[in-house]
Structure formats: structure tokens, C-alpha cells
Amino acid sequence: MNLSVGIVGLPNVGKSTLFNALLKKQAALAANYPFATIEPNVGIVPVPDSRLTQLAEITKQEEKMGELPLIKNALIEFVDIAGLVKGASEGAGLGNKFLSHIREVQVIAHVVRAFEDPDVIREGSVSPLEDYQTIQTELILADLQTLQKTLDNRKAEPAKKSAAEKLSKALDLGKRAFDVPLTDDERASISDLFLLSNKPEIIVLNVAEEDYTESNLTTIITKFADAMQMPAGKFVVICAKVESELAALSDEEQKEYLTDLGLEKSGLERLIQKAYEELGLISFLTAGEKEVKAWTIQKGIDAPGAAGTIHTDFTKKFIKAEVIAFDDYTSLGGRKKAREVGKARMEGRDYIINDGDVIEFKIGS
């Protein structure tokens, strides 16, 4: 499945620098003035997953291959959306155009400025809390305009009208549509409105290089979560400057740099993991001589549904799935040994996929 994350925030908070690091190239114009990014830049980025390398090594040994099989990571799409400003919902700063780009992504990553730098213009940015509130207000105002059209439509279905009324009252109080309790019918009825504040969100704290250490991450998150009165689980700490420097290094050099900084993972890895969490996504794995691959699925999906991510016909032609837990697969040295000791299970249509399951699907003709 396609996973898309929209990077939003006020001008000069570090969005384009972060995006450049994500793509490992200067794909976006990271200029020190508002609206450097006029069109949304889209980049497809591999999801870091060290399990794939382990599976590739085991497959090489088990199949007596001369080289590793092709490794294919799951992919995530990042959209660098141009800087929004106060009044965007009314067209300020080309706001209407930029807001429309947000409608197309699945999760919003709000980048807020948590660093001081006199050489970088603060274009509307005051503090992380006010940065976030400015953007959130514009999303809510845009949604209120959308909802009013539904309320004014005499032909709108009752469930849709009911949902629009509930949402309008809540949004008038500053609440996000995502946080408003609706019935299943009401929630389904407004799906075609693509409300901006109805998307999962991540708050990305862009901090100074000197603050960017593993020991500081929890402290930073706690500080800003308390100040912004939001759950700590919504936050990710990054230093866009460091991430940009990491992007120019080889994998081995990146590991050394992270070690020197006292970091276990890059901010980009933590951002991608957080996006998976917010959307309730997991990965199952396949391994063979041709390739080793991670497949992104919704948590709670059954075996036929997972098979359908490989090929749509596989859902209806599904027979069985041979499933081996990742830890069993790696500790035993592959599929053949797992079969010998009974760790390879044949599962049917009702089986719910777990993260890291190594699967071989049995498909009928």
C-alpha cells in the first residue's frame, strides 16, 4: 500500500532541509526566504528495516548463492508542502493551493522550530506552540468552509448533515475533526470531504545541533508536550541540519556519526516509524532467491488481504500461508530448518498477520 506523509509548517522552520535529507539529495529548494517551495516536492523514500539484510544473508547461505538476493524495502512518500502563513485559508501566501496538496496525504508532519538561529529569518514563527497553532487554525478554517457547503446543500444525506453539524460546532471551538466523536455512518459519510484536520498528525520538533543527543530526546519531548498540552507520543525530535549532513555520508559513515552524537537512530528513521504507528501499519516479509522484500499492510489484516498486496488476484486465489516468525527464521537459519523443527506454520484465511512474519503464500490457479 502507498503511504504518504505531508511535511507542513511555517516558512523557514526546516521543512525543505528535512525533505532534502529524506531524499538524500538536494531535491527541494531550501532557500532562506518564504515560498522557496512553490510546487510540492514529492519523494519516494525506502523505509529503513534491518531485518531485510538479515534475511538476505540467510537466503544467500541457505540457497548457496554467490551474492545477496535483491533487497526491496517498503516505500514511503514524502510531500514537501510550501510554507503556510496566517490567512492561508483565505488565500494568503498562495494558501489555497498549498492546502489542497495536504488533502492528498495520509498523515501530516507538522515541523515546528525549536531552535534559535539569528541567521535564519523567523517568517511568522514565534514558538513551537504558536507555530503549530497557526497552521492548525488555517486547517480548521479551511475545513469550516468545506463543512458549510455541506450544511448549505439541501440534498445532503442526513448522516452527512449530522456529521457536518457536529464537526462545525467542534471546529468552532478549535478542535480537530480527527478528535470529534462520530458514529461509523457519520464518519463514512464525510470521507469524500477530505477534511484537513481529520488526518493523523505528528509534531516534528526541529532542534539545534547541540541539543540533539539520545539522552536529551525524552526531556525535549516532555518539555514541549507539556507546554503544548499534547500527548508525548505525537512528537518526534529531529535536527534537520544534522539529518542533512547524514544524508551526504555512506551507510557506514552515518553509523559512525550517529554514534559520535550518541544517537541510536536517525531522526528520519524515528519519523518514519512514528508515521507507521499513527496509521496503524506493520510489515510482513518475503524471502527468496529472487528478492527479499518488506510489504506494508494495515495492522489487523488477514492472510488473504496480505496476499492481495503482492497481487490483487492472490486474495481470491488464496489457499494457505506458510508463516515463520522472524526471530525463529533468523535463529534457525532459514525456512528449511524452520520446517524441520515445526516452526513453519500453515495458516488459513482467518489468520491475522503479525509484524515481521516471514510468509510464503500458497496460491491456486
N, C-alpha and C positions, 0 to 999 in steps of 0.2 A: 504494500500500500504506500501511497505517497504521503510524506509528512512534510508540512510547510510551516515555517516559523517566520513571522514578520518582525523585523527589528525596527522599533519606533522610539521616538524621543525628541526632545527639543534639539535645535541646531547646536552643533559643537559639543555634544556630550560624549562622543566617541563611537557613534554608530558605524560610520564608514570605516574607521580604523579597525573596529572589530570585524566588520564584514570582510575587509581585505585579509585579515588573519585567517578567517574561516576558509577563504578560497586559496590561501597560500600564494596569493599574487595580488598585485595592486589593480584589482578589477573595478573598484569604485573610486571615484574622485574624492579623496579625503582632504578637502581644502578648508582653510581656516576662515570660512565665511558662510552665511546661511544660504541654503538652497544649492549647494555644490552638487547635490544629487537631484537631478530634475526628473529622471525616469527611474523606476525601481530597478535595482540591480538584482538579478536572480542568480544564485549559485547552488550547485548540487555538491554536497559535501559527504564523504564517507563517514559513517558512524563508527567511532573507534570501538573495537571489540577484540581484545587479546585472545579470546577463545578460538578465533578463526586460525591464528597462527599455530596454536597447539594442535588443532585438528589437522591442519595441513602437514605438520611434521609427522604426526601419527599415520596419516594416509600414505605419505611417502614411504615410510618404513613398512607398513602393512602390505602395500601393493608393490613393494620393491621398485619404486620409481627412481629415475635418475635425478629428478628435480621436483620441487614442490608443485602441487597442483595449483591452478589459478585460485586466488583468494578474492572473493567478492563480498565486500561489506554491504550492509544495509545503507541506504542513502537518505539524506535529509536535505530539504530545500530551504535555503535562507533567502529572504527577500529584504534588501536594504531599502527601506521606505524613507523618502526625503523628509527632512526635519519639519515637524509640525510646529505651529505657533498658536498663541492665543487668538481666537477668532477663526480658526481653520474651518469650523463647521459652517461658517458663513462665507467661506471662500478666501479668507486671508492667507497670504503666502501660498497661493495655489492649493489651499487646503482641501477643497472638494475632490480634486484629482487624487491627492495623496490618500485621503480617507477611503476612496473607492478601492485602492490597492490593498488596504487592510482587510476588506471584506473577503478577499480571496485566500487568506491564510487560515491555518487551523489553530494556531496559538500565537499570542502576542508576547514578544520580549521587550519590555519597557527598559531602555537603557537610561539610567539616571546618573548624574555627575556627582561623585562622592570624592572628588579630588580638587585641589587648588592649583592653578597654573596661570600666572599673570599674562603669559604669552598667548593664551587661548581665549578668544572672546567669549564672554558669557551672554549669548544671544537669547535673552529671556530666561536663562537658567539661574535659579536663586539657591535652591537647596534640593536634595533628593525628594523630599516630601512635596515641595511645591512644584518641582519638575513633573512628578508623577500626577499630581492633582490637575495641572494644566492640561496634560494630554488626556487624562481620564474625563475631564469636563468636556473637552471637544468631542470625544467619542460618544458621550452621553447625549450631548446636544444634537449631534447628527442622528442618533437613534430616536430621539424625541420627534424629530422631523419625519422620520420614516414611519413611526407609530401613528402620528397624526393623520397621515394619508390613509392608513387602515381605518382609523376611527371615523374619518370623513366618508369612507366608502360604504354606501348603503347596502351593497351586495356582498360585503364581507361576511363569512360564515360566523355563527355565534361563538364558537370556540376561539376563533381568531380575534373577534371583538373583545371577548372576555379577557384574553391574554393581553391584548393591547392596552386595555384599561388598567389592569393590574400593573403592567410594566410602566406605563406612563406615570402613574402615581408614585411608584417606587423610584423611577429615574429622576422625577422632580425633586426627590429628597436626596439625590446624589448617589443612589445605589446603582450597582451594575446589573444589567439584565441577567447575567450569569448567576447572580446571587438571589434572584427573586424566585420564590417557590411557585411552581406552576404544575398543573396536572399533566399527565403524559399527553393527553389530547391537545391541551393548550400549547405545550412545548412543541409538538409536531406541527401545529397549525402555523406557528411563526417561523418555521425553519427557512421558508423562502424569503424572509425579510433580511436575512444575513446581518443581524444586528451586531454592531462593532463591539459593544460591551457585553456580548453574550459568548465571548470566546475565553478559553482558559488563558491565564497570563502568568508571566514570570517577571520578577523585578530584578534587573541586572545592575548591580552596584559597580560602577567603574571607578576603581580606587587608584591612588598613587602607587608608584612602584615600591616605595619604601614601606608601604603598609601591606604589601602583597606576599604574605607568608602563611603557611598552613596553620600555624599557631594563632594567627590573627583572624582567620576566616569566621570562626564561630562568634568571636567577640564583635566583629564588624556586623555580622548578620543580626545578632541580638540587639545591638545598638540601634540599627535602623528599623528593625521590625518593631521595636518598642516605640520609636519616635513616630513611625508611620501607622502604628496600631494595626499591623497586619501579621498573619502567621509567618513564622520564620521559614517554614517550608516553601514559601513562594520566592525566596531570594536566592540569587547566585552572585558570588563575588568574582569579578574579573579585573584585570588591569589590561586595557586594550593595548597600551604601549608594549607591555611585556609579551602579550599574545602575538602582536605584530612582529616582534623580534624573534619569537619562537618559530614563526611561520617561515622565516628565511633559513632555518637550520635543518640539517638532516635529522632523521629519527633519533639516531644515537646522540647527536649534539643536543637535541631537545631534552632528552632524558637527563643529560648531564646538567643542563641549565636549570631544569626544574629541581634537581637535587640540590644545586647550589642555592636556589631560592628557598629550599625547604618545603617544596610543594610535592604532593603525591601525584596530582593530576593537573593538567592544564585547565584553565577556565573554560576553554571551548568544550572539553570533554564533559565538564560538570554542567555546562549549559545544555548540551545535547541530552545528557542523562535526565536533567530536570524536565526537558520538553517531553521525553518519553513518559516520565511519571505523570505529568499534567494531563497527558492524553490517554493514559492507561494503556501504554503499548509495551510489548515484550518482543523477543526474537526467538524463533526456533532455528535450528541449524541443519544443514545437509552437508554430507561429506562423501566425496568420491574421487576417482582418478581425474575426471574432467575438471571439477571445481569444488571448492569449499565455500559455502555461502550462508549468510545470515538473512533471514526473511522477517520483515516487520509485520506483526499482527496485533489485533486488539486483544487485550487480556480477557480471558473467559471464552475465547473462540474454540469450537470443537474441531476434531481432526479433519472432517470433510471440508470445513471452512478454511482451515490452514492449507490443505492441499490445493484449494482453489486459488491461493495466492501465487502458486507456481504456474498453474494453467487453469483457466476457468472451467474447462471440461472435467478436470480432476474431481471437482465437487460431486457431480452426479455419477462419475465412474469409480468413485472411491470404494475400495474393498476393505483394506486393513492398513494400519500404520505400524511399522516396526519402530519402537521408541526405546532409546537408550539415554538415561540421564547423563548429562555432560561429565559429571565427576566420575561416573562409572566408566564412561567411554575412555577418558584420559588415563585413569588409574590402571585400567586393564589393558590399555594399548590398542584399542580399536574395536571394530564391530565383530570380527571373527571370535576374539576371546570373550567378548561380552555374550555372544550367543552360546559359547561353550559352557559358561558358568551360570546361564539363566538370567542374565541382566538385560537381555534384549526382549522386550515385551511386545506381544501382538495386541494392539488396541483397536477397538471398533469405532463406530460412528459417534458414540456418546462420550468418547474420551476428550477431556479438556486439556489443551496444550499448556505446558509449563515453560517458563523462560529457560532457554538453554537446552531444551530437548533436542537430541540428535535423531532425526527421523528419516526413514526410508518408506515412502508411500507405495502401497500395492494398488495399482490402478487397472481396472478392467478395460476391455476393448469396446 
